[in-house]
Amino acid sequence: MELNLSKPLAFFDLETTGINVTKDRIVEISILKINPDNSKESYTRKINPTIPIPEFVSKIHGIWDKDVENEPTFADLAAEIRDFFADADIAGYNSDRFDVPLLVEEFMRTEVDFEIEKRKTIDVQTIFHKMEQRTLSAAYKFYCDKELENAHSAEADTNATFEVLKSQLDKYDNLENDIDFLSEFTIQGGKSVDFAKRIVRNDKDQIVFNFGKHKGVPLETVFDKEPSYYSWMLNGDFPAYTKKVLRDLFAEYKEKKRKSEEITEDKLNMLKNKFKK
C-alpha cells in the first residue's frame, strides 16, 4: 500500500555517540523523504560529533572516530539538513523517544530553527509494539518477510522502517492511511508537550508535570506555590527543548497572571469610585 500523503513524510534514523539525549551527538543521519506523489529523495551524511565515540558504541554501528574526524559538524550541516526536511512530517523507529528529541537538541545548539512544533511525528515502533511487540529486525522479517542486512546502519534502518510502515498499513484494517491518525496512534503515555515527556497534557487537557514530586500537578499550580521549581529545571540537566517549552509556558502563565491582576485592579477602582459617589 502506498502512503496517502498531502505533504512530504521524512523517514529518518540517527547513529550517535550514545543514548543520552542531552549529552550525546549525531555521527550519521539518513533521511528518506516520500513526496505526495510517492517519489523519493534520500540524504545520508556522516557528522563529526565533536566528542569521542565510545568504543562499545562504535562496535554497534561501525562508525569510529577516524571515520568522522574530517566530516562537517552538525552546526555546519544544520541549514542543509533543515532544507532537505523542508516542511515534511517525520517518521522513524523509536523516533519519538530518541531520534526526534536528539535531533531537536542538535538544532537548538545552532541558530537554525527546525520548527518541530509544525510537524506531525509517527513512531513506527509504537505501531509495531501495539500490534506485535518486537524489534526492528523482527518487524522487517514479520511484515516484509525479509532479513534486515546491515542492521544499525542508518540508511538500512531508515529504508527498512519505510517498508515496515507500508506493510503495516496493508496488514491492519484499523490503521488509517492518514498522517494525522498515525501520529495520534503512536502517541503514548498522554499527550506529550515536550519530547522528553517531562510535561504532558492529562485527561482534562491540563498541562502537568510528568515526573518527580510534582508529577500530575498542573504547571500553573507549581508556578504559584513553588516558583523556584521553574528555576531549578532551567538550571538542571534537562533537554534544551524541554527548557524552551517550560520558558514559553512560564511566559504564558506570567502574562495570564498580569492580565488577571489588571482586571482585579480595575474592579477595585470601579468599587472605590462607586463608594466615593
DRENSETOR-293086 format. One line per 2 residues: number of its first residue (from 1); for each residue x, y, z of N, C-alpha, C. Coordinates in steps of 0.02 Angstrom, whole numbers, m for minus. Layout:
<recs>
NUM) X/Y/Z/X/Y/Z/X/Y/Z; ...
</recs>
This chain:
<recs>
1) 42/m59/0/0/0/0/44/62/0; 32/107/m47/69/170/m48/40/217/5
3) 82/262/30/60/309/82/15/362/52; m36/379/90/m83/432/70/m58/497/101
5) m26/539/62/7/599/88/m20/663/57; m28/713/99/m45/780/74/17/825/75
7) 69/803/111/133/838/113/187/785/122; 250/801/112/302/750/117/307/720/187
9) 329/657/189/341/622/252/414/598/250; 454/620/299/525/605/300/540/551/353
11) 560/493/330/584/440/374/658/455/389; 679/449/452/749/462/465/774/418/523
13) 839/410/524/872/371/577/939/404/593; 958/400/656/1022/428/679/1067/374/707
15) 1131/380/694/1181/344/732/1216/397/775; 1229/380/837/1251/431/885/1309/406/928
17) 1332/451/972/1386/433/1018/1360/395/1079; 1294/393/1087/1264/360/1145/1189/373/1147
19) 1157/361/1204/1085/365/1209/1061/420/1256; 1106/464/1278/1086/520/1321/1067/579/1276
21) 1002/595/1275/977/646/1229/1009/713/1241; 1024/730/1302/1051/797/1317/1126/802/1305
23) 1163/746/1308/1236/749/1305/1266/718/1242; 1233/668/1213/1263/634/1156/1251/671/1091
25) 1287/652/1038/1287/687/975/1276/639/916; 1256/667/861/1244/628/800/1310/616/764
27) 1320/554/740/1378/538/699/1357/521/627; 1294/505/617/1269/493/550/1193/504/549
29) 1169/534/496/1097/543/486/1079/519/416; 1023/484/412/997/463/347/923/481/345
31) 903/512/289/834/534/281/807/506/215; 748/477/217/713/456/156/648/494/154
33) 643/541/109/583/584/104/537/558/50; 474/544/70/423/520/24/377/579/8
35) 372/597/m55/330/653/m76/258/630/m88; 211/677/m91/140/659/m101/128/617/m164
37) 171/624/m214/163/583/m275/200/516/m268; 225/502/m206/262/441/m189/331/437/m222
39) 355/491/m249/425/494/m270/469/499/m207; 532/480/m213/576/476/m154/638/519/m164
41) 662/547/m108/725/583/m107/763/557/m46; 829/549/m52/868/524/4/928/568/19
43) 947/566/82/1003/607/107/1037/569/163; 1102/556/156/1140/522/208/1207/557/216
45) 1224/576/278/1287/609/292/1317/585/358; 1382/574/358/1417/565/421/1432/634/450
47) 1436/638/516/1443/702/550/1496/696/604; 1538/746/609/1587/749/663/1551/770/727
49) 1547/726/777/1508/742/837/1543/791/884; 1607/804/872/1649/848/913/1665/819/982
51) 1641/759/995/1658/723/1057/1677/652/1037; 1716/617/1078/1736/548/1060/1676/501/1057
53) 1680/452/1013/1631/398/1009/1656/341/1053; 1620/321/1105/1642/265/1147/1653/202/1105
55) 1703/163/1123/1720/103/1085/1662/55/1080; 1626/45/1136/1571/m4/1134/1515/19/1088
57) 1507/85/1079/1457/111/1034/1479/101/961; 1543/114/948/1570/104/880/1563/31/859
59) 1569/m14/906/1562/m86/890/1491/m103/869; 1443/m61/890/1372/m73/872/1358/m46/802
61) 1374/18/790/1355/46/725/1412/50/674; 1473/32/695/1528/27/648/1559/93/627
63) 1544/147/663/1573/212/647/1622/231/702; 1684/244/682/1737/257/730/1759/331/724
65) 1795/354/774/1818/424/774/1853/442/708; 1896/397/683/1933/411/622/1887/419/561
67) 1827/389/564/1780/394/508/1747/462/503; 1747/499/557/1710/563/558/1754/623/575
69) 1818/612/587/1861/668/609/1866/724/558; 1858/707/493/1862/758/441/1794/776/412
71) 1741/752/443/1673/767/420/1650/834/450; 1601/867/419/1574/929/448/1537/915/513
73) 1531/966/555/1493/960/616/1419/968/601; 1377/955/651/1305/965/641/1290/1039/627
75) 1326/1083/662/1315/1155/651/1330/1174/578; 1381/1141/550/1398/1155/480/1341/1133/433
77) 1307/1079/451/1257/1049/407/1185/1067/424; 1175/1102/480/1108/1113/506/1060/1142/454
79) 1081/1195/419/1037/1226/370/1023/1179/312; 1073/1141/291/1064/1093/237/1015/1038/257
81) 1021/1013/318/976/961/342/905/988/348; 897/1047/378/831/1078/383/800/1086/314
83) 839/1110/266/812/1122/199/792/1056/165; 828/1002/180/808/938/150/742/914/179
85) 734/920/245/670/903/276/615/948/248; 631/1011/236/582/1061/213/523/1061/261
87) 461/1055/235/403/1057/278/377/987/294; 417/936/285/394/867/292/375/850/364
89) 325/806/371/313/773/434/367/721/443; 371/690/503/428/648/520/406/579/542
91) 443/528/521/430/459/543/497/425/557; 495/377/602/556/340/618/539/280/661
93) 590/245/683/581/187/726/610/203/795; 569/204/846/586/228/913/604/302/910
95) 577/337/862/596/406/848/568/456/899; 507/444/923/477/492/970/515/494/1035
97) 544/437/1055/580/434/1119/654/450/1113; 682/444/1053/754/454/1048/775/499/989
99) 762/478/928/790/513/870/764/585/864; 698/595/872/672/663/866/698/708/922
101) 695/687/986/722/731/1038/795/748/1028; 836/698/1007/907/712/999/919/758/939
103) 881/748/885/888/792/827/870/864/846; 816/872/884/795/939/906/849/971/950
105) 879/931/995/933/957/1037/991/983/994; 1009/945/942/1064/967/898/1046/1033/864
107) 985/1039/840/964/1101/807/966/1160/856; 948/1146/919/944/1200/967/1013/1226/988
109) 1065/1188/972/1133/1212/984/1157/1258/928; 1117/1263/875/1134/1306/818/1085/1364/816
111) 1093/1406/765/1046/1461/755/994/1444/702; 989/1380/684/942/1358/633/879/1331/667
113) 822/1359/649/758/1339/679/727/1282/639; 718/1225/672/690/1166/639/614/1166/640
115) 583/1205/683/510/1212/687/475/1145/696; 498/1108/746/470/1041/759/395/1045/776
117) 373/1101/805/303/1107/826/255/1105/767; 279/1119/707/236/1121/648/232/1053/612
119) 265/1002/640/269/938/606/232/883/645; 199/839/609/172/778/638/229/727/644
121) 227/685/696/277/633/703/243/565/708; 273/515/676/248/447/677/304/401/700
123) 292/363/752/342/315/776/319/245/755; 353/217/706/334/152/678/343/97/731
125) 391/106/777/400/56/830/338/51/874; 306/108/887/246/108/930/190/67/896
127) 182/77/831/131/37/795/148/m37/801; 211/m53/790/233/m123/795/222/m151/864
129) 241/m114/916/234/m139/984/161/m146/1004; 119/m100/981/48/m106/996/17/m167/962
131) 46/m186/905/17/m240/866/53/m308/878; 119/m306/884/156/m369/885/208/m376/940
133) 233/m322/968/284/m323/1021/350/m354/1000; 387/m323/952/452/m349/932/501/m293/915
135) 561/m312/886/614/m264/869/611/m247/795; 654/m200/772/653/m180/701/670/m239/655
137) 722/m278/672/740/m335/630/683/m385/627; 651/m398/685/594/m444/686/535/m414/649
139) 526/m348/655/471/m315/620/481/m322/544; 542/m313/521/557/m318/450/544/m389/425
141) 563/m438/466/551/m508/447/477/m523/449; 443/m499/501/372/m514/510/329/m482/456
143) 340/m418/443/297/m382/397/319/m388/324; 384/m390/312/409/m388/243/438/m455/221
145) 443/m503/268/470/m570/253/540/m565/223; 581/m520/252/650/m512/229/696/m509/290
147) 758/m529/280/808/m520/332/837/m450/326; 846/m416/382/873/m349/382/949/m352/380
149) 978/m338/322/1050/m336/315/1076/m269/340; 1136/m270/369/1168/m208/393/1127/m172/445
151) 1096/m210/491/1059/m178/545/1107/m131/583; 1081/m76/608/1119/m23/642/1158/20/593
153) 1146/10/529/1168/60/480/1110/107/471; 1122/172/476/1067/220/474/1026/213/410
155) 1060/204/354/1025/201/290/983/137/285; 1010/80/306/973/17/304/912/20/350
157) 922/47/411/867/52/459/812/99/434; 833/154/402/784/203/376/741/172/322
159) 772/138/274/734/106/219/690/49/245; 715/11/293/675/m43/322/614/m15/358
161) 622/41/394/567/71/430/512/94/382; 532/124/325/484/144/274/445/84/248
163) 480/29/233/446/m31/207/400/m62/259; 421/m60/322/379/m88/376/314/m50/382
165) 317/18/381/255/56/387/207/41/330; 232/36/269/187/20/213/155/m49/222
167) 194/m97/247/167/m164/259/117/m165/316; 130/m123/368/82/m118/423/14/m93/398
169) 15/m44/353/m47/m17/325/m84/m70/284; m47/m113/251/m77/m168/214/m108/m220/260
171) m74/m232/317/m94/m288/361/m153/m271/406; m155/m209/433/m205/m193/485/m260/m148/457
173) m320/m175/455/m376/m137/428/m393/m76/471; m377/m80/537/m395/m25/581/m344/32/581
175) m290/24/542/m242/79/534/m263/120/473; m275/183/484/m294/227/429/m231/253/394
177) m235/256/328/m180/283/288/m185/359/289; m172/386/348/m181/458/359/m130/480/411
179) m93/533/396/m38/554/439/m63/577/507; m118/614/510/m146/636/574/m164/576/618
181) m197/526/588/m216/466/625/m155/429/651; m105/419/608/m46/380/627/m6/417/681
183) m2/482/676/33/521/727/m1/514/794; m68/520/794/m106/513/856/m100/442/884
185) m101/392/839/m98/322/859/m32/305/894; 22/338/874/87/321/902/105/361/965
187) 61/406/986/73/442/1049/60/396/1107; 106/394/1156/99/351/1215/104/392/1278
189) 71/369/1330/78/400/1396/51/470/1401; m5/483/1369/m33/550/1371/m4/593/1316
191) m34/650/1306/m10/695/1253/50/734/1277; 107/718/1249/169/749/1270/173/821/1245
193) 195/865/1289/205/935/1270/278/946/1249; 323/909/1281/394/909/1260/412/837/1242
195) 465/827/1203/482/760/1180/507/715/1235; 536/743/1288/560/703/1343/503/679/1388
197) 442/702/1374/383/685/1413/388/706/1486; 426/758/1499/428/787/1566/365/829/1579
199) 334/853/1525/274/895/1529/223/866/1482; 163/850/1507/111/818/1465/44/850/1479
201) m4/832/1437/m74/851/1449/m110/792/1480; m147/804/1534/m184/749/1566/m252/739/1532
203) m293/695/1561/m358/679/1531/m405/740/1528; m391/790/1571/m432/851/1572/m402/905/1527
205) m351/887/1489/m315/932/1444/m277/986/1482; m262/973/1546/m220/1019/1585/m147/1002/1572
207) m104/1052/1570/m33/1041/1562/m3/1029/1631; 26/969/1640/51/948/1706/123/923/1701
209) 158/923/1757/223/890/1760/213/815/1760; 261/779/1729/254/707/1722/312/670/1756
211) 341/700/1807/397/669/1843/404/701/1911; 441/668/1954/462/697/2018/406/710/2067
213) 420/754/2114/373/766/2170/309/800/2147; 311/834/2089/251/868/2064/218/831/2006
215) 231/767/2001/202/728/1946/126/731/1950; 94/750/1895/22/755/1892/m6/822/1914
217) 38/866/1937/15/932/1962/19/982/1904; m34/1022/1895/m33/1073/1842/26/1121/1851
219) 56/1140/1795/114/1186/1799/96/1251/1833; 37/1278/1819/19/1343/1848/15/1338/1924
221) m7/1281/1950/m10/1271/2022/60/1272/2052; 107/1239/2019/176/1238/2043/208/1307/2036
223) 195/1342/1981/221/1410/1973/197/1455/2029; 134/1446/2051/106/1487/2105/138/1470/2172
225) 142/1405/2187/161/1383/2254/236/1374/2263; 271/1357/2210/344/1345/2215/379/1370/2152
227) 382/1436/2144/413/1464/2083/486/1444/2075; 520/1425/2130/590/1405/2125/598/1340/2085
229) 544/1302/2079/547/1239/2041/562/1254/1967; 534/1309/1943/547/1331/1874/621/1346/1864
231) 650/1382/1910/721/1399/1906/764/1336/1911; 744/1291/1955/781/1228/1963/783/1188/1898
233) 727/1186/1863/725/1149/1800/768/1183/1746; 765/1249/1743/804/1285/1692/879/1275/1703
235) 900/1266/1765/971/1257/1780/990/1184/1786; 942/1139/1779/954/1068/1787/974/1033/1722
237) 986/969/1727/1007/928/1669/946/902/1631; 911/949/1600/852/933/1560/867/951/1487
239) 833/918/1439/844/935/1369/829/1009/1355; 866/1037/1308/856/1108/1290/785/1121/1266
241) 756/1072/1231/688/1083/1206/637/1084/1264; 648/1042/1314/605/1043/1374/609/1111/1407
243) 669/1139/1412/677/1205/1443/644/1259/1401; 647/1253/1335/613/1302/1292/538/1300/1303
245) 510/1240/1305/438/1232/1318/420/1262/1386; 461/1247/1436/448/1272/1503/450/1349/1505
247) 498/1378/1471/503/1452/1469/441/1482/1435; 419/1451/1380/360/1476/1345/298/1472/1389
249) 290/1416/1424/232/1406/1467/234/1454/1527; 294/1466/1554/300/1513/1610/283/1584/1588
251) 304/1602/1526/288/1668/1499/213/1676/1491; 180/1623/1467/107/1625/1460/73/1632/1528
253) 99/1596/1578/73/1600/1646/80/1671/1674; 139/1701/1664/150/1769/1690/104/1819/1656
255) 94/1811/1590/50/1857/1554/m22/1849/1577; m44/1787/1587/m112/1775/1611/m121/1805/1681
257) m70/1797/1723/m74/1824/1791/m75/1900/1790; m35/1930/1745/m34/2003/1739/m103/2030/1719
259) m134/1997/1670/m200/2019/1647/m252/2010/1702; m246/1956/1740/m293/1943/1795/m286/1998/1848
261) m224/2017/1863/m213/2069/1913/m239/2137/1889; m232/2149/1824/m258/2212/1796/m334/2215/1802
263) m367/2158/1787/m440/2155/1793/m461/2167/1864; m425/2133/1912/m441/2141/1983/m433/2214/2004
265) m378/2245/1982/m366/2315/2000/m419/2361/1970; m440/2347/1909/m493/2387/1877/m558/2382/1916
267) m573/2321/1939/m635/2311/1978/m632/2349/2044; m572/2347/2076/m565/2383/2139/m573/2458/2129
269) m544/2484/2074/m551/2555/2060/m623/2574/2047; m659/2529/2013/m730/2542/1999/m769/2545/2064
271) m754/2498/2111/m788/2498/2175/m771/2561/2216; m707/2581/2213/m687/2641/2251/m725/2702/2224
273) m729/2707/2159/m764/2764/2128/m838/2763/2145; m866/2703/2149/m937/2695/2164/m951/2720/2235
275) m908/2701/2283/m919/2721/2352/m905/2795/2363; m862/2823/2322/m849/2895/2328/m910/2935/2312
277) m950/2909/2265/m1011/2942/2246/m1063/2937/2301
</recs>
